[in-house]
Amino acid sequence: MSKIILLTGGSGGLGRSAAKQLLSEGHTVVITGRSQEKLKQAIKWINPSNPERLHTITLDLESLVSIQDAVESFKSLGFSTLDVLINNAGCTTVDLEYVKDTKRVEKTVFTNAIGPWYLTVLLRSLITPGGRVLFITSGLHDPKSDSVFKAIGNSAVNDPNLLDLLDGKSNYDGLGYYKISKLAVVWITYMMAKQFPEISINTSDPGYVPITDLNRERPWIFRAIMKISRHFLREAVSEEQCISEYVYYTTSKELDGVTSKYFTYGKETKSSERSYNVEEAIEFWNLTCEICNIPKLALKD
């Protein structure tokens, strides 16, 4: 059955490739990008055989206003419902940065966790009962992962006072705060699945994909190294494998009614020990409610 799918970060990298595959399977796909120019380039690259099934929306997850505008843009497309939301867009940073809306958290945490939370909340009324929301996380949120990058930035994600340090002012490390942001994504997934039981809400670690646009803000030499790393990093996975997983999470009947799960390489598995800390998850959830000015969704400890 054809679905209406909204996929953030669809103007490049994995998102763009996943959109192409989903379109080829007969679905209607709405992709988001940070600029009209990037979206135009994505349309040209995807080259859909049925262009009426591909739609674009400008979205910058660094801005609450942009997220609000994107939701209105989706509504203006004429769709009364949404079957699947894939929160794919994300970023990493080298230096400490903030978004305009708040300095309570640094940019990576806002863009990778708080922005997608806000988008999902605003779209909730449109998501069909039994519809799906997928948050893309990373296995790097787990300091015990066997990644080659596990030793970098672990002091941040292991810090017992992590939730007091989200502004990044104390000993900022870009990869460390990326890991924190992806831990926050898992917290959001588990909390949201409890709050919105009519929707299947899960999170997935797609593995390390060297071709992703995630490193767009890093120096060119770093990006070049990452592109060739697929030849020697054992945890590197192919673009094709990741795309097949996106399609599986989005359309497989095996996942009907499945919610509050963490997937890696297409299989349900356990997220980090800290990701099951309900008190911390609620604290981050409530901070997100405050930043997004939606107090009615705040939870009691």
Steps between C-alpha positions, in 0.01 A plus 500: 500500500632842404594726791551872547849539643672812633877465509719772649846556363389375161699743289823299522678194633302206631175694513509579130586141408228362728247737345591372153450139608170569677369681192597206280286277723192713439488722806439873515804668652545847645865590555636792697815701449649818637474692172296500183820471296597175672149366455505583128829314468350203686203484263736501203711223657202285597341551157170337599298317236186635666598855602154570639582266789810692609455818703745732674492717810760739633596412857779612729497298821707771668193725509166452677337745259632307200358179649161667545510629143593154369195347669277763339668433165423129536136577572486728196596208275147372550575188700251442781711225657859385531590130513872514578739761637871426473707735714819454302658847493783577738835670541835494672707804593866573557468811714249593768198663337145593598172545318304823525220354711702399804840475664387239750630232265767518233420471130550125450263401779240747375520398135522124547255455787290802593418609145378154392299470824326830425430405139350168607281661766365756252423228246347259749138587419562415134670165557254217441425258787749221452726738308872495553767738626865406465776693674850443365755467779852360515666212680753756618250604768619188683848545655534121500459472123781328311539788254845629411370838617396373844795655684432850364252714688399238754577725793202715398245222457625328816486811718258442790403867478438486126160670519657800673760535225284510188601857423848373416681775691703253701771323298315485166576212266314474170482121480419477868197723459397310188492190718294685762255614232450143384446380857235771525338366183461159664355659814251693285399186315423302813315786670300592190396138442342502847328835448371430148398131510289527187818541291788256453809695606842340470864594462772356279877502485578463128868434567793707382439620145799689353299663219256677733465880498537502878855633487417793272622755754837335554818587305529358148794278593292334774215440253743351247639259758150395600407420141789258458465354850238254382786291362666441836248563781329176594187675626450693176185396314394562145250756386292220348477317831386812683240582239356148520470544876318834460254332266455210744428725797265708290293240320543149643184341634718318753526828688130578518428600858865473604601798710763627745773285346863556408624347176848441364564361153132415463475302825356591836772532763580680824601864517749625758452441871455871563229529234269304734545751783142623525577788737755645260273440204217689669734785593614538139141470375387777734791722398393449139143597590630820659719595205218432254243669726265203523455467878190280469719209390730522801522183707507448874808337648 
